[in-house]
Amino acid sequence: MALRSGLRALPGTELAGREWEVRLLADRARAAAVGAGQAVLLRGPAGIGKTKLLAAALDELDGIAATVLTVACPDSGVAAYEAVRALFEPLQPAGAAAADLLTGSARLALPALVPALGEGQGSADTYSVMHGLHWLTAGLAARGLVVLALDDVQWCDETSLRWLGFLLRRAEDLPLLVLMTQRTGPDEPVPEVLGEIGAALSCLTVDLAPLSPDAVADVLESAFGAAPDPVFAARVLDLTGGNPFLLDRVVSRVRDEGTPGAERVALLERIGREVVARPLLDRLPEGAFAVARAIAVLSGEDLETIAALAGTQPGPASGAVRALRAGELLAPDRLDYAHDLIRTAVLDSVPPAELARLRERAAVLLNDRGRPAEEVAVHLLLLDSVPQPWMVNVLRDAAVSAEGRGAPSAAARYLTRALRADEDDVAVLVHLSRVQGQLDPASSLRHLERVLGLVTDPRRRVPVVMQYTMISLAAQNSQRAYALGEEALDALVAAGGPDPSPADRALRMLLESALLLSGLDEKSGVPRVSARLRDVTPPAGDTAEERQLLGMLSSLGTLQGRPAAEVADQASRVLLIGDVAPGGWAVLGAVLSLYLGDHGEPALTAINELLNHAQSRGEAWTYALGASTRALMHEFTGNLAEGLSDAQYSFDVVTQERWAPGVSMPQAALGAMLVRQGDPVRAEEVLDTVTRPRLSEFTLEYHWFLMARARARAAQGDVEGALTVLRTCGDSLRGSGIGNPVLAPWWYDSAELLAGLGRVAEGVAVLDEVEPAVRRWGTTRALGMLETGRGVLADGDAAIERLSAAADVLAGSPAKLELAKAEYLLGRRLLRRGDTEGARERLRRSIDLSVLSRDRQQLGLALPALTEAGGRMRSGTDSPADALSGSERRVAERAATGATNREIAESLFLTQRTVEVHLTSVYRKLGIKGRADLAEALRTW
């Protein structure tokens, strides 16, 4: 049996003049049922019949939809995810009935559906909650067409609306139909996100027109059993303007007065003045009118609460309710008005000062009855007065609740109102900054600037500066964060004296960590933070604060190019005890030091833990950026298949989620992998999509981007263009005091390109400049790369000796790609000398390494050279699996382990349709029939 909730066609005058619209909605439902998710937005002024049309259309869908969930959004203000909770309420998410739906990623929806579950759990990631709600809907859609119907969507809470947009962007493969009604008019709200939904390609907007003269006549004939007099029908049309709500009320009143003949036209003038609620309300006794006002303020509440607000007892209140229903003002099944026009008329009849007192009294009643803080807060938001102390407490509690459900915009509204009581309330300002940091980082920092102007105690300033530092990275304001960190550290040192307490030492280490984090974000800060902390002794790593500082110091040492063994030892101590929160900057700093120092295994373990944590929490942003970092790590260790998979995935996610304008790492990582795959043209196209502001100011991203750009140009034969980019990279590193030779090895690529142009002296000068840094860093990779550069610039036997030594050194490192290149270059030199046998041996080694690493670019160089040396290509140098894109490989590997399409889509933040498309392509490329053959095919190839 289909699950159906909410709106039904209401009794009364039949729906007329909307046959086309009903057919349209039924057609859209049938199209959606085959897996083409879409939406329809019905717009029109109050009373035009949007709700009745929606209800009638839903009745028509009974035989098409498996699940119909509805909500009527009230105009009295609602809490975050209130509309979502009302939609899914029939599923009883807190009970056993929904247990099979709330599995996998769908469980991440619980903070939105059951607010109590999120209390005390801290802030929930907004994307995570919306991701969970998407998979909850997808679970329902697996049973058949899902219809989500939202009436009066202009009053829907912003968080629920944003989720609808999130859902529709992923609905291309879901049997889903979203139906919305929107009241239009000069005074009606038009949420920005609703405009975005209406403009989406999957959303059809229908503007409802007034009923035609024929439709009005049909309504009158149906109501009175006879064709209406034309003069009477024309006057009814003039009086109502074809508005179905007004027409219904006219019909109801005329029915009480007699038949609708021409002689009754005069009656219409009097009825026309009474079709709205005010004249009927004026005839109510004062006690009944008080109940009417209470219902307008607390629509949908129980009779006891309504009576308390009206200042009466439930008995008299019940009588007033009967009188209101007799006048057809109230809905027959709940304490709410039959139409929001009536509710508006009631509220308009109350003087503003009295209405404010009613709203405040309503908030008091709900608060005294122990209602959730957000239910109380929505009434407090409607007050213009300065909040009282108890109101501030409620608003702050409501903000905590909203934040815990991943609704920072709602939390910000509550806290902004709370600030009206005291604009210098430090606790409120700090909390407001935290939630606004997810929405508008620049605005968030302004709140913290105010806090720092209020708080003078150096110890109390530390957590404020730490919060400022974290948010400044998103706001691209790390230089200001650094300056504040320096001020705070100086003040703390002065306050603690020459012998600080253990607590002060811990605070000092936190501030030093913040200085490193903000100072290393942009390349101009590297020399400054190096000078500031040059005398800081790396701590032992016995406490969390020590490990935090140690991780950032190892990152600084890595950028400076201090000995790799030294910084790797520091980084290892950071990861020794797993108490540093996953995703913490100390962990990322340690990972950078370890993988550049050729300690790939612990670095990969740490980044995998970070990604697993992000995946389990549905944090796609963290996962996508972490995946791009892991892609570069895979390239560093010669695992290009995994590197391409991570890079392509990261790029796909930031593109799908419209995050690309603010990032460059995913594009740089994918560009680098595509060059290695022998596709430099596409690599350049990907790199051209980078639009991140001030890219050239950033410490890591800019130089990785330049390396990918230079290699793409070199692979296309633009050697001079590549050298120009490489020189830019080298100049930038040098000018920033970044001395690590393997972070962005511009010199290594430059040596080979300059040798090819015969500009040997220029190449030698480049290597002479970088050699001290290489020897100081000291890894076998760096030393082998330097020797390769010397060899490629040398002639005759000297070149062969140098390249042979380079290959020997690199063979003892994880640098598979660099070893493959050294073997290739050595093979070419041996061939030039006439040693074809020696050349073939070296070239085959290069080919074997390139096949193992999936380095198509190097393979494309070594194979022709082997043929030229008289060798033959061994079998197994090419594989159908090599044709898989990074995203296809990642999907295929998960499918081979037995994961379902839904499980794959959930874990990779993709849609099921995308997974299906990838698998179809994989089967075709590997020449297999389906999933059953996948594991063997991947293993064989």
N, C-alpha and C positions, 0 to 999 in steps of 0.2 A: 504494500500500500504506500502511496506517495505521502511524503511528509509535507504538511501544509500548515502555515501559521498566519495569523493576522487578518489582513483586509479581505472582506467578502463583499459582494454586491449588496448594498444596503436596501432595505425595503423602501417603498415610496414610488415616486414618479419614475417610470422606466427610462433607461438610457436611450436617447434619441439623437439622431444627427451625427453619430460617431461611428457609423458602420465601417467607414474606410479606415479609421484609426484602429479599430478592434482587429480588422483583417491584417493591417500592417503589423501589429504587435504579434499576432499569431504566426505570420510569415517569418518574422525575425526569430521567434522561438523555434520554429522548425529548422531554420538555418543554423541556429546555435546548437541545436540538439545533435548535429552531426560533427560537432567539434570545431565550431568557428565562433568563439566567444565574442560577444558584442554587447552594446548598450543602447538604450533609447532614453532620451531626455524629453519629457512632455512639459512644455512651458505654457504659461498663460496667467492672466490676472486672477485674483481671488474670486471664487465662485464659478469659474469657467467650466468646472466639471472634471478636473484632473484626477481627483481621488476616486470619483465614481467610475471614470473611464478605466483607471488602473485596476480597481476591484473587479469590474466586469471582464477586463482582459485576463486577469488571473483566473477567473472562473472558466474562461475558455481554454486555459492551459492545463486544466486538470488531467486531460488525457495525454499530454505531451511531456510535462515536467515530472521528474521524480521527486524533486525537493523544491518547495516554494517557501521562502523566508521573507518576512516583511517587517517594516518598521515605519511608524509615523513620527517624524522628528518634531518635537515640541518647540515652540518659540520662547519658552521660558528659560532657555539656557540649559545646556547639558554638559556633563563631565566628559573627559576624554574617553574615547572608545564606547560611549554610551550607545550610539546607534549600532555599533558592531555587536555589543552585548545583547541588545534587544533582538537583532537579527538571529543570532545563534542561540537565543534562550531556549527554544524548543528542544535543543540537543542536550540540555542539562549538562554543560561541560564539566561540572564538578562531580557528576555522578558516574555510575558504571555504564550508563546507556551510551555515552560518547567515548568509552575507553578505546574502542577499535579505531576511532577517527583521530584521537589525540595521541598518535604514535609517531615515531620518527621526528621529522622537523616540525610537524603540526603541534607538538607539545610546546613549542616556543610561543604559541598563541595564548597560553594560559594566563600570563599577566594581564592581557587585555580582557579575557573572558571572565576570570575569577580574580578580582582585584586583591582579595585577601591573601592570595598565594604569593603576591609580590611584595607584601609588607615586610620590611626588615631585610629585604634582599638587595638593597642598593638600587642603582640605576639600571634599567633594562635598555638594551640597544634597540633603537627605533626600528632599524632594518630587520633585526632579529624577530621582533614581534610581528611585523608585517609579513615577513617570510613565513612564519608559522601560520598566520591566518590564511595566507595563500595556499599552503599545503593542506590545511583543514578543508578549505573549499574544494581543492583538487580531490581530496578523499571523498567528499560528497559527490563530486562530478563523476567519479568512477562508477557510481550507481545509476547515473542518468543525468538528464538536463537539470541544472540548478538555476533557479530564478531568484534573484535578490531584488526586492522591490522596496524602494525608499520614497515615502510620501513627504512632501514639503522639504526637499533636500536642501533648500536654501538655509534651513535652520539646523542642519546636521552639524555635529561637532567636527572641527577641522581635522582631528586625527583620523576619524572614521572616513572622512572624505579623501584624505591623502592615501589611506589604504585602498579605497576603491580605485583610485588612479593607478596605484601600484599593481593591483590585481588585474586591471584591464590591460596593462602593458604586457602581461604574461598570459593572457587568455586566448591567444591565437589557436591553441590546441585543446581548449577546454570546452565542454558542452555547458556554456554559461551564458545567461542573459541577465543583465542588470537593467532594471526599469526604475526610472527616477521621475518625480514630478517636481517642478520648480515654480513657485509663485513669482510672477514678474510685476513690476510697477516701480514708480519713481522712488518710493521709500523702502523698497525691499532690499535686503542684503544680497550681494552677489559675491560669494567667497571666490578668491582668486583661483584656488585649486579646482573649483567647480567649472570655472571657465576653461581650465586646461583639459578637464575630462570631456566637456562638451565639444572641444575642438579636436579631440582625438579621432583618427580615421575610423576606429571601431565603434564610434558613438554617433547615432543618428538623432538629430534634434528636430522635434516636431512642435511648432507653435500652434496651439489650439485657438481657433477662431470662434466668435459667438455663434450660436445656433442660427441657422437660416430660417426665413419665414415658414418654409415647408416643415422644417423640424419642429418649430414652435406649434404650428397647427397640429402636427402629429401628436405632440405631447398633450395638447388640450383635448383632442379627440379621444386619446387613450384614457385620459382622466375622467371624462364626462360621458363617454359612450356614444358620442354623436359629434359630427363635424361642427366646429365652432363657427359662429357668425364671423364673416370676414372682418367686419369693423372691430369686433371684440378682439379677434386674434391680432389685428394690426396694432391695437392699443396696448395689448399685452407685450408685443414685441417692442414697442416704443418705451414702455415702462421699464422693462427688464433689460433691454439692450441685447437680448438673446443670451443672457447670463443664466446658466442652468440652475444655480442655487436660488437666485431671485425668482426664477420661473417656478421652481418647486414650491416656494413659500406663497407665491400668488395663487397657484392652483389650490394649495391647502386652504387658504382663506376663502377663496371663491366657493370652494366646495361647501363651506359652512354657511354661505350666504344664499346660495341658489344656483340656478343654471346659468351658463355663460352666454346669454343672448345679447343682442345689441342694447337692450334696455338696461343691462348691467354695467355699461361702460362707466357710468358715473361712480359706481361702487369701486371701480379700479383706482380712482384718484385717492380715496380714503385708504384702501388697502396698500396702495403704493407707498404711503407714508409709514406703514406699519410692518412692512415685510422684513425690516431689520429688527434687531432685538430691542432697541432702546424703548419704544413705546410699551412693549410688553413688560419690560423690567420695571418701568415706572409705576406699573399697576401692582407690583408685588409689595407685600408688607415689608417693613424695615428689616425684620428678622430674616425673612426669606432673601431679601436683597443682600444682606450681610453674608449669607451662605453662598449666594451667587458670586460675590466678590472673592470669597475664600476659594471657591472652586476655580475661578480664573487664575488665582495666584498659585494654587497647589493642585493643578489638574492631575487627575489620576490617583490622588491619595485616598486613603481610607476615610470612612465617614467620621470616625472619632477625631482624626486630625483636622478635617475640614471644620467640624463643629468647634473645636478648640480655637481655631483661627478666627471663626466667625463670632466667638464669644458666647456660645450657646452650648446646649447639651445635644447628644446624638438624637434624642427623640424629636425635638423641634426641628433639628437640622434635616431629619428624614422627611418631615412634612414639607419642608421647603424644597427638597429634592423632587418630591412628587409633583409639586406645583410647577417647577421648572420643566419637568418632563412632559407634563400636560400641555405646556405651551410649546412643545417640540424644540426646546432650547438645549436640552441635554441629550447625550447619546443614551440609547436604551440600556446599555450593558456596562457602563462605567461612569465614574464621576468626572466627566469631561464634557465639553460642549459639542453639539452636533456638528458645528463648523467653526473654524478658527475666526471667521468674520464675527460670529456671535461673541466669542471670547474677547476679541479686540474691542467690540462695542461695550462690553461690560467694563473692561479695564479703562477705556476712554471716559467712562462715566464717573470714575473715581478721581477726586482731586489729587494732584501729584504728591502733596505732603502726606495725605492719608495713604496713598498707594505705597509710598516709601515705608511708612510705619507698618503696613500689612506685610511687606516683604521682609522687613527686619523681624517682625513677630513670627513669620513663617520659618525663618532661619533659626530662631530661638527654639521653636517647637521641635523642629527636626533634630537640632543639636541635643536638646534635652531627652529626646527619645533614642539617642545613641545611633543615629543614622551615620553612614560613612561621611567623612569630612567633605568629599567632593559633592555629595548631594546637598550639603548645607552651603558650600562655597558658591554654587551656581546662583543662589539667591543673593548672596553677599555681593557678587559681581554686578548686580543690577542696582545697587545702592550708590548714590552720589556722595554720601556723607563719608567723613573720615572714619576708618574702621576702629571699633573699640578693641581693647586688649584681647577679649575672648575671641573676637572675629579674626584678629591677626593670628592667633593660635590655630584656629580652624583653617585659615587660608594656608598657613605653613604646612599643616598636616595634609591638606589636600594636595599641595605641591609635591610632598614626599610620595604620596600615593600615585599621582600622575607620572612622576619620574620613574617610579618602580614599574610602571606599565609601558615604559617606552614612549611617553607622550610629553616631551619637553616643552612643546608650545603651550599646552594647557598649564603645566607647572609654572611657566613664565608668567602667564596671565594672573594666576593666583598670587604669586610673589610680587608682581608689579602693583597689584591692589593693596597688598599688605604694606608696601613701602609708603603708602599715603599716610599711614599712621606715624611713621618716623622714617624720613628719607635717609637718616644716618644709622639705621639699624644694621650693624655689621653682619650679623648672622644671616639676615634676609638678603643683603647685598651679595654675600659670598655664595649663597644657594642660588640666587638668581643668575649670577655669573656662570655657575656650573651648568645650569640647564640651558642658558642661552649660548653657551659654548658649542652646543650641538646645532644651533640654529643660525646664529649670527656672531661669530667669534669676535669681530671688531667691537660690537656693542657689549659683549661679555667683558672684554678687557677694560672698557670704560667704567664698569661697575667696580672692578678690582682696583683701578686707579683711585676711585673714591675711597675705597676701604683703606688703602695704603695711606691716604691723607688723614684718615681718622685714627688708625692704630699706630701708636708710637712705640709700644713695647717691642723690642727687637725679637723676642722669642715668639710673640703672637704673629709677627709679620711673616715668619718663615713659611707656614702652610699657605698663606696668601700668595707669596712669591712662587711657591711650587705650583700652585694652581695656575697662576699667570703664565708661567713658563710652558706648561703643557698646552694651554689654549693658544698661546702665541704661535706655536708651530702651525696650527691650522689658519691663524689669522695672518701668517707671514709677517710677524712683528717680533722676531726673535731678538733683534738688536736692542729693542726697548726692554725686553725681558732680561737680557744680559745686564743692562745698566741697573735695573732694579735689583737683580741678584747681587751685583757688586755692592750696592748701597746696603742691602740687608746683611751681607756677610761682614762688611766693615763694622756695622753697628753691633752685630752679634759678638764679634771678636772683642770689641771695646767693652761690651757689657760683661763678657765672661772672664776677662782679665788673663793674666799669664798662666793661670792654672784652672782651666774651665772644668766644670763638673762633667760627669759622663753624659748627662742629658744635653748639655751645651755642645759637647763634642759630636753627639749624634746629629743635632740640628745643624752644626757647621758642615758636617759631611753631606747632609741633604742639600744645603745651599751650594756647596762645591759641585755636587752632581748636577744641580740645576744650571749652574754656570757652564758646565761642560755641554749639557744638552742644548742650551740656547746658543752658546758660542760656536759649537761645531755645525749648527744647522746651515749657516751661510759661510762661504769660504773666507769672507773678509774677517770673520770672527776667529778663525783658527790661530793666527799670530797673537791676537789679543788674549785669548784664553790660555795659550801656551805660556805667554809671559806671566800672566796672573798666577798660574798654578805650577810654575816651574819648580818651586821649592816644596810642593806637597809630597809627602812620602806615601807611596801606595800602602793602604792598610792591609792587615792580614786577611781580612775577609771572614772574620768570626761572627759578625752581626749582619743583619739585613742592610743597615745603613752603610756598613763597610763594603759589602758586596755591590751595593748600588754605585758607590763611588769607584770601586775597583773596576767595574764594568765600563764605566765612562772613561776612566783613566786609560784603560787598555785601548779604547777606541781612539783617544787622543794620541797615544803612543804609536798606534798603527798609522794614523795619518801623518804623523811626524816622520815615520820611517825608522823608529827605534828598532833595535834587534828583535827579530820575529820571535825568538825563543823567550825573550823577556815579556813581551806583551801576551804571548800565548799562555805563559804561566799565570799571569794575572787573570786572563779570561777563563782559564780552566777553574780557578778558585771561585769565580762568580757562579759557575754552573755546578759546583761541587754539591751544594745543598739546594734542593729545589724549592726554596721559600721565596724566591723572587717571582713576583706575579708574572704569569705567561703574558707575553706582549709587552713587558716592561722594557724600557730603553736600555737598562743594564744588560739584559739578555741580548738585545740586538747589537749593542756595542761589543759584547763578548763574541758573538757570532762573526762579526766583521773581522775581528782580530784573528780568530781561529781559522777561518777559511782562507784568508789571505796569507796566513802563516802556514798553510798546507796541513792543517789539522782538520781535515774534512769531516771525519766521522762524528766527533763531538759537536761540531758546528751544525751538521745536518740533523743530528738528534735533537738539538735545541730548537732549530727552526721548525722541525716536524711537530714538536710538542706545542709550539706556538700556534701552528696552523690547525692542529687537531683541536686545540682549545677554541679557536675562533670558529671552526666548523661546527663544533658541538653547540655553540651558542648562537649560531646563525649570523655571525658577524662577517658579512661578505666583504666589507671594506678592508678590514684587517687581513682577511684571508687572501684577497686579491693582491694586495701590496706585498704580503709575505710571500706569495707564490712567485711574484716577479723577482724578489730577492733570491729565492731558492733557485730560480731559473739561472741566474748568474752564477750561483754556486755550482750548479750542475755543469755549466759551461767550463768553469774553472777546473773541474775534475774530469772533464772529457766525457760526460754523460749527456750528449746532445739530444738524445731521444726524450729523456725526462726534462731536460731544459726547455726544449721546444714545447712540450706538453704544458709545463707550468707557465711559460711565457704566453702561449696562445690563450690559455685559460684566463690568465690575468687580464690580458687585453680584451678578451670577449666580455668579461664581467664589467670592467670599467666603461666599456662602450655601451653595453646593454643598460647599465644603470645611470648613464649620462654623467659619469664622474670624470671622463677623460680630460675635460678642459683644465682640471686642477692638478693633474698628475703627469709625470713623464717616465717614471720607472717602467710601467708595463710596456710602453711603446719602445723604450730603449732596449729592454730585454728581448722583446719579440724581434726587433730589427736586427739585433746581434745574432739571434738564432737563425733567422732567415738567410743572412749572409753565409752562415756555415752550411745551410741547406742548399746553397747554390742558387739563391733567388734574391740577388741584391736589388733588383728593380722593385720588387714588392717591399723589401726592407726599407728602401727610401720612401716609398709611399706611406708606410706605417710611421716612419720618423717624421714625415711631413705633417702628420695629424697632431703633433705636439703643439699646444698653444698655451702652455703653463706660463703665467706672467713671471717675469724676472728669473727665468730659468738659469741664466748665466750667473746668478748670485749663489746658487746652491752648491754645497760642498761635494756631495756624491753624485746626485742625479745628473748634473751638468756634464761632468767628465765622462760618465758612462754613456751619456747620449752622444758626446763628441766622438768617442771611440767607435760606437756603432755607425755613426754617420761616415767617418773616415773609411772604415772597412767596406761599407756599402759602395762608396765612390771608387775605391781602389779596385774592387771586384768588377766594376763596370768599365774599367780602363781609364778612369779619370784620375791619373796619378797625381797631377799637380793639385787638383781639387782636394784629394785626400791629404796630401802633404800640408796644404794650407790649414785644414781642420786639425791635423795632428799638431802643428805648430801652435795653433790657438789653445789646444789642450795643454801642451807643455808650458806655454807662457802663463796660463791661468793657474796651473798647479804651482809653478815656481813663485808667482806673485802672491799666492795664498799661503806660502810656507808649508805646503803639503809635499813631503819628501818620500812618500812610499812609492817604490818603483813599479809595483805590480798592481796598484789600485787602478790605474789607467795607463798601461804601458805604451804610451805614444812613441817613445824612443825605439822600441822593439820593431814596431811597424815601420817607423820612419827609416830605420837602417836598411831594411830590405828594399823599400821603394827607392831610396836614394842610390842604392847599389845598382838597381835596375836602370837608373838614369845615368850611371857613370859618375855620379857626384860623390865620389868616395871620401874626399877630404871633409865634405860637409857631414857625411854620415859618421865619420870617425870622431868629429867634434861633438856630435850629439852623444855618442857613447862615452866619450871622455867626461862629459859633463855629468852623466848619470851614474858612472861607475862607482863613485864613493857611496852613493845611496844604495846601490845594489849590494855592495859588499857589507854595508852596515845592516841592511835587512837580513841578508845572509841565508835565505832559503836556497835549496838546490835548484828550485824552479828559476828564481831570479838569476842565479849564477849561470845556469844553463842558457837562459835567454840572452844574457849578455854575451856569452861565448858564441852563441848562434849569430848574433849581430856582428861580432868581430869576424867570424868566419865568412859571412856573406859579403863583407866589405874587403876581404883579402883576396889574393890571387894565388894561383898555382898550388904548390904543396902546402903553403901556409894556410890556405883556405881549407884544404882537406883536413889538415891537422886540427884546425880550430873547430870545424864542424864535427869531426869525429869525437873530439873532447866534449863538445856540447851534447852530442847524443849520449855519451857515457854518463855525463852529469844528470841529464834529464831522465835517463832511465831509472834513476834512483828517486824520482819524485812522482807526485800524482799528475804531473803536467802532460797528459797523453797527447793533447793537441799540439803542444810545442815540440814534443818528441817526434810526432809524425812529420811536422814541418822540417825539423833538423835532419831527419833521415832522408826526406825528399831532397832537400838542398844538397846534402852530402852525395846522394845518388846522382844528382845532376852534375856535380863537379867531377865525380869519378867517371861518368860517361864522357865528359868533355876531355878528360885525360886519356881516354881510350880503355879504361878498365871496365868493360861491359859486364863482366861477371860480378865484380864488386858493386857496380851500379845496380844490377838487378837485385842483389841481396838487400841493399839498403832501400830500394824502391818498394820491394815486396813488404819490408817491415813497415814502411810508411802506409802502404795500402792496408795491411792487416790492422794497424792501429786506427786508421780512418774508418774502416768498416766497423770495428768494435765501438768506436765513438759515434758513428753515424755522421761523420764529417764529410758531407758530399763535396764541399768546396775543395778540400784537400785531395779527396779521391779523384776529383776531376782534373787535378794537376798531375797526380802520381801515375794514373793509368796510362795516359799517352806517353809519359816519359819511360815507363816500363816497356811499352811497345817499341819505342825508339831504341831502347837498349837491347832489343831482340828477345825480350821476355814475353810470356803469354799471361793473359789475365786468368787468375784462378777462379774457379767457380765459387760462388758465395760472396762475391764482392757487391752484389746488388740484391735487393730483397723487395718483394711486394710490400712488405711492412714499412719500407722506407717511404712509400708514397702516402702514408697516412699523415694527415695534418696533426699538429699538437693536440687539438681538441679531440680529434677522432681517436688518437692513441689513448688519451686519458679515459675516454668513455669506454673504449674497447677493453682496456686493462681491468676496469671495474666490472664490466659485463662478464669477462672471463672468470672472475672469482665467484660468479653466481649472483651478483647484485641485480635487482630488478631495475627496470627503467625509472621507476619512481625513486628508488633509493639512490640511483646515480644522479638524477636531476636534483634531488634534495642536497646531496653532498657537494655538488658542484655549482649550486645556485643557478641552475638552468631550468628550462621548461622541459616537460616530457617530450614534446614535439621535437625540440632540438636534439634530444638524446636519440629519438627514433631516426631522425635524418642522418645523424652521425653514424649510427650502427648500420643503416642501409648502405651508406658509402663505404664503410669498413668491409662489409660482406662482399661488395662488388670488387673492391681493390684487392682483397685477399683471395678472391675466387672461391668463396665458401658459401654454403647455403644458408647458414644461420648461426645462432648463438651456440648451438651444441658443438660446432666445429671451431669455435673461436679460440679457446685455450690452446688447443693443439696447434692451430695455425700460428698464433703469436709465438709459441715456444719453438716451433720448427723454423720460422723465419728469423 
